[in-house]
Amino acid sequence: MTSQSESDLVVDTGPLSHLAEAGWLSVLRSVAGTRTVIITDAVVAELRQGLHANPHLQQVLDCGWIVRRSLSTTAELAAFAQFAGRLVAGSRNLGEAEVLAYAQVHGATAVIDDGAGRKAARDAGVDLQPTLALLCHAIRDGLLTVPMVSDLADHLLETKYRLPFENGGFEDWANRNGLVPPPT
């Protein structure tokens, strides 16, 4: 059992796409532990929309351990309307808005890396774990190691995922920010 909050994880398209492309999608299952990993209908739609150009997205859609949820209750739809009013432009950020709405209504943890989505989560008091924070918690909990996450981060960078450091820089970044135990 991990020391992280045991709330379910509602994951946005970006982290799923890049973890799948980098070959590290299964690490999310390990990090989740007993928590359910959830994607909303808008995330499913975004994944399907990108399939032609990014066949690795099929891995996410085929995962039996990732649960799909629809927003249908009055509370879910009202929360979505609030987040959509702040985040959605055309068809952009529908996934983030649904992820945040579901997380808020169900007391789940949103896994979002987009800056606007993270700010909306903080402003609304929604529990948030960006991908790197989730991985750093897993290091502190003994589920992952710093070298493993360093390798994972380098692979994410190869997929053009924006991270706050360059290739090979995870450990220094995490140590500077006090996110992992100091080296012994």
C-alpha positions as protocol buffer text, in pm:
chain_id: "A"
residue {
  index: 1
  type: MET
  ca { x: 0 y: 0 z: 0 }
}
residue {
  index: 2
  type: THR
  ca { x: 134 y: 343 z: -88 }
}
residue {
  index: 3
  type: SER
  ca { x: 133 y: 652 z: 129 }
}
residue {
  index: 4
  type: GLN
  ca { x: -28 y: 852 z: -151 }
}
residue {
  index: 5
  type: SER
  ca { x: -392 y: 939 z: -128 }
}
residue {
  index: 6
  type: GLU
  ca { x: -593 y: 634 z: -225 }
}
residue {
  index: 7
  type: SER
  ca { x: -828 y: 831 z: -448 }
}
residue {
  index: 8
  type: ASP
  ca { x: -883 y: 712 z: -803 }
}
residue {
  index: 9
  type: LEU
  ca { x: -673 y: 867 z: -1082 }
}
residue {
  index: 10
  type: VAL
  ca { x: -854 y: 1045 z: -1366 }
}
residue {
  index: 11
  type: VAL
  ca { x: -597 y: 1082 z: -1643 }
}
residue {
  index: 12
  type: ASP
  ca { x: -586 y: 1333 z: -1925 }
}
residue {
  index: 13
  type: THR
  ca { x: -491 y: 1250 z: -2284 }
}
residue {
  index: 14
  type: GLY
  ca { x: -139 y: 1399 z: -2279 }
}
residue {
  index: 15
  type: PRO
  ca { x: 15 y: 1180 z: -2009 }
}
residue {
  index: 16
  type: LEU
  ca { x: -148 y: 867 z: -2153 }
}
residue {
  index: 17
  type: SER
  ca { x: -38 y: 942 z: -2508 }
}
residue {
  index: 18
  type: HIS
  ca { x: 323 y: 1015 z: -2421 }
}
residue {
  index: 19
  type: LEU
  ca { x: 358 y: 725 z: -2176 }
}
residue {
  index: 20
  type: ALA
  ca { x: 224 y: 490 z: -2446 }
}
residue {
  index: 21
  type: GLU
  ca { x: 448 y: 637 z: -2716 }
}
residue {
  index: 22
  type: ALA
  ca { x: 753 y: 609 z: -2490 }
}
residue {
  index: 23
  type: GLY
  ca { x: 670 y: 247 z: -2403 }
}
residue {
  index: 24
  type: TRP
  ca { x: 602 y: 321 z: -2035 }
}
residue {
  index: 25
  type: LEU
  ca { x: 221 y: 302 z: -2012 }
}
residue {
  index: 26
  type: SER
  ca { x: 237 y: 5 z: -1775 }
}
residue {
  index: 27
  type: VAL
  ca { x: 422 y: 214 z: -1515 }
}
residue {
  index: 28
  type: LEU
  ca { x: 95 y: 402 z: -1460 }
}
residue {
  index: 29
  type: ARG
  ca { x: -72 y: 75 z: -1362 }
}
residue {
  index: 30
  type: SER
  ca { x: 206 y: 5 z: -1112 }
}
residue {
  index: 31
  type: VAL
  ca { x: 196 y: 356 z: -968 }
}
residue {
  index: 32
  type: ALA
  ca { x: -185 y: 344 z: -936 }
}
residue {
  index: 33
  type: GLY
  ca { x: -166 y: 39 z: -711 }
}
residue {
  index: 34
  type: THR
  ca { x: -515 y: -32 z: -579 }
}
residue {
  index: 35
  type: ARG
  ca { x: -656 y: 291 z: -723 }
}
residue {
  index: 36
  type: THR
  ca { x: -871 y: 283 z: -1034 }
}
residue {
  index: 37
  type: VAL
  ca { x: -732 y: 458 z: -1343 }
}
residue {
  index: 38
  type: ILE
  ca { x: -1016 y: 640 z: -1518 }
}
residue {
  index: 39
  type: ILE
  ca { x: -1055 y: 813 z: -1853 }
}
residue {
  index: 40
  type: THR
  ca { x: -1358 y: 1016 z: -1953 }
}
residue {
  index: 41
  type: ASP
  ca { x: -1548 y: 1009 z: -2282 }
}
residue {
  index: 42
  type: ALA
  ca { x: -1371 y: 1324 z: -2404 }
}
residue {
  index: 43
  type: VAL
  ca { x: -1031 y: 1164 z: -2340 }
}
residue {
  index: 44
  type: VAL
  ca { x: -1145 y: 853 z: -2528 }
}
residue {
  index: 45
  type: ALA
  ca { x: -1258 y: 1075 z: -2818 }
}
residue {
  index: 46
  type: GLU
  ca { x: -924 y: 1259 z: -2821 }
}
residue {
  index: 47
  type: LEU
  ca { x: -736 y: 929 z: -2824 }
}
residue {
  index: 48
  type: ARG
  ca { x: -949 y: 794 z: -3108 }
}
residue {
  index: 49
  type: GLN
  ca { x: -911 y: 1117 z: -3304 }
}
residue {
  index: 50
  type: GLY
  ca { x: -533 y: 1084 z: -3289 }
}
residue {
  index: 51
  type: LEU
  ca { x: -517 y: 713 z: -3381 }
}
residue {
  index: 52
  type: HIS
  ca { x: -445 y: 760 z: -3751 }
}
residue {
  index: 53
  type: ALA
  ca { x: -131 y: 966 z: -3691 }
}
residue {
  index: 54
  type: ASN
  ca { x: -39 y: 798 z: -3361 }
}
residue {
  index: 55
  type: PRO
  ca { x: -113 y: 424 z: -3363 }
}
residue {
  index: 56
  type: HIS
  ca { x: 40 y: 385 z: -3015 }
}
residue {
  index: 57
  type: LEU
  ca { x: -282 y: 538 z: -2877 }
}
residue {
  index: 58
  type: GLN
  ca { x: -456 y: 206 z: -2943 }
}
residue {
  index: 59
  type: GLN
  ca { x: -258 y: 65 z: -2647 }
}
residue {
  index: 60
  type: VAL
  ca { x: -442 y: 303 z: -2415 }
}
residue {
  index: 61
  type: LEU
  ca { x: -782 y: 223 z: -2564 }
}
residue {
  index: 62
  type: ASP
  ca { x: -714 y: -151 z: -2533 }
}
residue {
  index: 63
  type: CYS
  ca { x: -606 y: -144 z: -2166 }
}
residue {
  index: 64
  type: GLY
  ca { x: -849 y: -346 z: -1959 }
}
residue {
  index: 65
  type: TRP
  ca { x: -721 y: -183 z: -1639 }
}
residue {
  index: 66
  type: ILE
  ca { x: -821 y: 167 z: -1755 }
}
residue {
  index: 67
  type: VAL
  ca { x: -1189 y: 230 z: -1680 }
}
residue {
  index: 68
  type: ARG
  ca { x: -1403 y: 458 z: -1896 }
}
residue {
  index: 69
  type: ARG
  ca { x: -1653 y: 691 z: -1734 }
}
residue {
  index: 70
  type: SER
  ca { x: -1920 y: 919 z: -1879 }
}
residue {
  index: 71
  type: LEU
  ca { x: -2033 y: 1244 z: -1723 }
}
residue {
  index: 72
  type: SER
  ca { x: -2408 y: 1213 z: -1679 }
}
residue {
  index: 73
  type: THR
  ca { x: -2524 y: 1334 z: -1339 }
}
residue {
  index: 74
  type: THR
  ca { x: -2636 y: 1689 z: -1276 }
}
residue {
  index: 75
  type: ALA
  ca { x: -2334 y: 1749 z: -1051 }
}
residue {
  index: 76
  type: GLU
  ca { x: -2091 y: 1614 z: -1314 }
}
residue {
  index: 77
  type: LEU
  ca { x: -2245 y: 1820 z: -1593 }
}
residue {
  index: 78
  type: ALA
  ca { x: -2249 y: 2137 z: -1379 }
}
residue {
  index: 79
  type: ALA
  ca { x: -1883 y: 2088 z: -1289 }
}
residue {
  index: 80
  type: PHE
  ca { x: -1801 y: 2027 z: -1655 }
}
residue {
  index: 81
  type: ALA
  ca { x: -1979 y: 2349 z: -1754 }
}
residue {
  index: 82
  type: GLN
  ca { x: -1769 y: 2541 z: -1502 }
}
residue {
  index: 83
  type: PHE
  ca { x: -1439 y: 2396 z: -1625 }
}
residue {
  index: 84
  type: ALA
  ca { x: -1540 y: 2414 z: -1991 }
}
residue {
  index: 85
  type: GLY
  ca { x: -1621 y: 2783 z: -1955 }
}
residue {
  index: 86
  type: ARG
  ca { x: -1269 y: 2838 z: -1834 }
}
residue {
  index: 87
  type: LEU
  ca { x: -1069 y: 2596 z: -2047 }
}
residue {
  index: 88
  type: VAL
  ca { x: -1246 y: 2494 z: -2367 }
}
residue {
  index: 89
  type: ALA
  ca { x: -1182 y: 2677 z: -2693 }
}
residue {
  index: 90
  type: GLY
  ca { x: -1353 y: 2506 z: -2986 }
}
residue {
  index: 91
  type: SER
  ca { x: -1271 y: 2139 z: -2931 }
}
residue {
  index: 92
  type: ARG
  ca { x: -949 y: 2211 z: -2739 }
}
residue {
  index: 93
  type: ASN
  ca { x: -925 y: 2114 z: -2372 }
}
residue {
  index: 94
  type: LEU
  ca { x: -1248 y: 1913 z: -2359 }
}
residue {
  index: 95
  type: GLY
  ca { x: -1049 y: 1628 z: -2203 }
}
residue {
  index: 96
  type: GLU
  ca { x: -905 y: 1850 z: -1931 }
}
residue {
  index: 97
  type: ALA
  ca { x: -1249 y: 1992 z: -1851 }
}
residue {
  index: 98
  type: GLU
  ca { x: -1404 y: 1645 z: -1820 }
}
residue {
  index: 99
  type: VAL
  ca { x: -1111 y: 1509 z: -1618 }
}
residue {
  index: 100
  type: LEU
  ca { x: -1138 y: 1799 z: -1373 }
}
residue {
  index: 101
  type: ALA
  ca { x: -1517 y: 1773 z: -1349 }
}
residue {
  index: 102
  type: TYR
  ca { x: -1506 y: 1401 z: -1277 }
}
residue {
  index: 103
  type: ALA
  ca { x: -1224 y: 1442 z: -1024 }
}
residue {
  index: 104
  type: GLN
  ca { x: -1402 y: 1724 z: -845 }
}
residue {
  index: 105
  type: VAL
  ca { x: -1738 y: 1547 z: -816 }
}
residue {
  index: 106
  type: HIS
  ca { x: -1593 y: 1208 z: -717 }
}
residue {
  index: 107
  type: GLY
  ca { x: -1303 y: 1320 z: -498 }
}
residue {
  index: 108
  type: ALA
  ca { x: -1056 y: 1167 z: -741 }
}
residue {
  index: 109
  type: THR
  ca { x: -708 y: 1288 z: -835 }
}
residue {
  index: 110
  type: ALA
  ca { x: -670 y: 1456 z: -1173 }
}
residue {
  index: 111
  type: VAL
  ca { x: -353 y: 1367 z: -1366 }
}
residue {
  index: 112
  type: ILE
  ca { x: -304 y: 1668 z: -1591 }
}
residue {
  index: 113
  type: ASP
  ca { x: 18 y: 1826 z: -1715 }
}
residue {
  index: 114
  type: ASP
  ca { x: -122 y: 2117 z: -1917 }
}
residue {
  index: 115
  type: GLY
  ca { x: -59 y: 2450 z: -1743 }
}
residue {
  index: 116
  type: ALA
  ca { x: -411 y: 2588 z: -1787 }
}
residue {
  index: 117
  type: GLY
  ca { x: -562 y: 2262 z: -1657 }
}
residue {
  index: 118
  type: ARG
  ca { x: -330 y: 2257 z: -1355 }
}
residue {
  index: 119
  type: LYS
  ca { x: -420 y: 2618 z: -1272 }
}
residue {
  index: 120
  type: ALA
  ca { x: -792 y: 2544 z: -1305 }
}
residue {
  index: 121
  type: ALA
  ca { x: -752 y: 2244 z: -1072 }
}
residue {
  index: 122
  type: ARG
  ca { x: -566 y: 2448 z: -811 }
}
residue {
  index: 123
  type: ASP
  ca { x: -819 y: 2734 z: -830 }
}
residue {
  index: 124
  type: ALA
  ca { x: -1111 y: 2491 z: -787 }
}
residue {
  index: 125
  type: GLY
  ca { x: -945 y: 2288 z: -511 }
}
residue {
  index: 126
  type: VAL
  ca { x: -934 y: 1971 z: -721 }
}
residue {
  index: 127
  type: ASP
  ca { x: -670 y: 1719 z: -613 }
}
residue {
  index: 128
  type: LEU
  ca { x: -400 y: 1725 z: -880 }
}
residue {
  index: 129
  type: GLN
  ca { x: -97 y: 1511 z: -951 }
}
residue {
  index: 130
  type: PRO
  ca { x: 96 y: 1607 z: -1265 }
}
residue {
  index: 131
  type: THR
  ca { x: 282 y: 1311 z: -1415 }
}
residue {
  index: 132
  type: LEU
  ca { x: 620 y: 1402 z: -1265 }
}
residue {
  index: 133
  type: ALA
  ca { x: 470 y: 1450 z: -918 }
}
residue {
  index: 134
  type: LEU
  ca { x: 299 y: 1112 z: -945 }
}
residue {
  index: 135
  type: LEU
  ca { x: 630 y: 951 z: -1040 }
}
residue {
  index: 136
  type: CYS
  ca { x: 819 y: 1129 z: -760 }
}
residue {
  index: 137
  type: HIS
  ca { x: 561 y: 1004 z: -507 }
}
residue {
  index: 138
  type: ALA
  ca { x: 618 y: 654 z: -642 }
}
residue {
  index: 139
  type: ILE
  ca { x: 993 y: 696 z: -584 }
}
residue {
  index: 140
  type: ARG
  ca { x: 936 y: 811 z: -226 }
}
residue {
  index: 141
  type: ASP
  ca { x: 698 y: 517 z: -173 }
}
residue {
  index: 142
  type: GLY
  ca { x: 962 y: 272 z: -296 }
}
residue {
  index: 143
  type: LEU
  ca { x: 765 y: 166 z: -605 }
}
residue {
  index: 144
  type: LEU
  ca { x: 1008 y: 320 z: -856 }
}
residue {
  index: 145
  type: THR
  ca { x: 1373 y: 423 z: -845 }
}
residue {
  index: 146
  type: VAL
  ca { x: 1537 y: 749 z: -945 }
}
residue {
  index: 147
  type: PRO
  ca { x: 1731 y: 579 z: -1229 }
}
residue {
  index: 148
  type: MET
  ca { x: 1410 y: 421 z: -1360 }
}
residue {
  index: 149
  type: VAL
  ca { x: 1220 y: 752 z: -1361 }
}
residue {
  index: 150
  type: SER
  ca { x: 1524 y: 926 z: -1512 }
}
residue {
  index: 151
  type: ASP
  ca { x: 1510 y: 677 z: -1799 }
}
residue {
  index: 152
  type: LEU
  ca { x: 1132 y: 717 z: -1827 }
}
residue {
  index: 153
  type: ALA
  ca { x: 1165 y: 1098 z: -1833 }
}
residue {
  index: 154
  type: ASP
  ca { x: 1429 y: 1080 z: -2107 }
}
residue {
  index: 155
  type: HIS
  ca { x: 1195 y: 861 z: -2313 }
}
residue {
  index: 156
  type: LEU
  ca { x: 911 y: 1111 z: -2257 }
}
residue {
  index: 157
  type: LEU
  ca { x: 1139 y: 1389 z: -2381 }
}
residue {
  index: 158
  type: GLU
  ca { x: 1205 y: 1184 z: -2695 }
}
residue {
  index: 159
  type: THR
  ca { x: 828 y: 1194 z: -2762 }
}
residue {
  index: 160
  type: LYS
  ca { x: 847 y: 1576 z: -2747 }
}
residue {
  index: 161
  type: TYR
  ca { x: 677 y: 1587 z: -2407 }
}
residue {
  index: 162
  type: ARG
  ca { x: 751 y: 1915 z: -2236 }
}
residue {
  index: 163
  type: LEU
  ca { x: 928 y: 1866 z: -1907 }
}
residue {
  index: 164
  type: PRO
  ca { x: 1109 y: 2125 z: -1691 }
}
residue {
  index: 165
  type: PHE
  ca { x: 1454 y: 1982 z: -1769 }
}
residue {
  index: 166
  type: GLU
  ca { x: 1662 y: 1850 z: -2056 }
}
residue {
  index: 167
  type: ASN
  ca { x: 1756 y: 1490 z: -2135 }
}
residue {
  index: 168
  type: GLY
  ca { x: 1941 y: 1343 z: -1837 }
}
residue {
  index: 169
  type: GLY
  ca { x: 1822 y: 1618 z: -1605 }
}
residue {
  index: 170
  type: PHE
  ca { x: 1547 y: 1450 z: -1402 }
}
residue {
  index: 171
  type: GLU
  ca { x: 1757 y: 1359 z: -1098 }
}
residue {
  index: 172
  type: ASP
  ca { x: 1911 y: 1706 z: -1060 }
}
residue {
  index: 173
  type: TRP
  ca { x: 1570 y: 1870 z: -1108 }
}
residue {
  index: 174
  type: ALA
  ca { x: 1400 y: 1638 z: -858 }
}
residue {
  index: 175
  type: ASN
  ca { x: 1678 y: 1687 z: -600 }
}
residue {
  index: 176
  type: ARG
  ca { x: 1676 y: 2068 z: -640 }
}
residue {
  index: 177
  type: ASN
  ca { x: 1301 y: 2069 z: -581 }
}
residue {
  index: 178
  type: GLY
  ca { x: 1312 y: 1827 z: -287 }
}
residue {
  index: 179
  type: LEU
  ca { x: 1088 y: 1577 z: -467 }
}
residue {
  index: 180
  type: VAL
  ca { x: 1293 y: 1263 z: -410 }
}
residue {
  index: 181
  type: PRO
  ca { x: 1502 y: 1138 z: -120 }
}
residue {
  index: 182
  type: PRO
  ca { x: 1853 y: 1285 z: -129 }
}
residue {
  index: 183
  type: PRO
  ca { x: 2120 y: 1060 z: -280 }
}
residue {
  index: 184
  type: THR
  ca { x: 2303 y: 846 z: -24 }
}
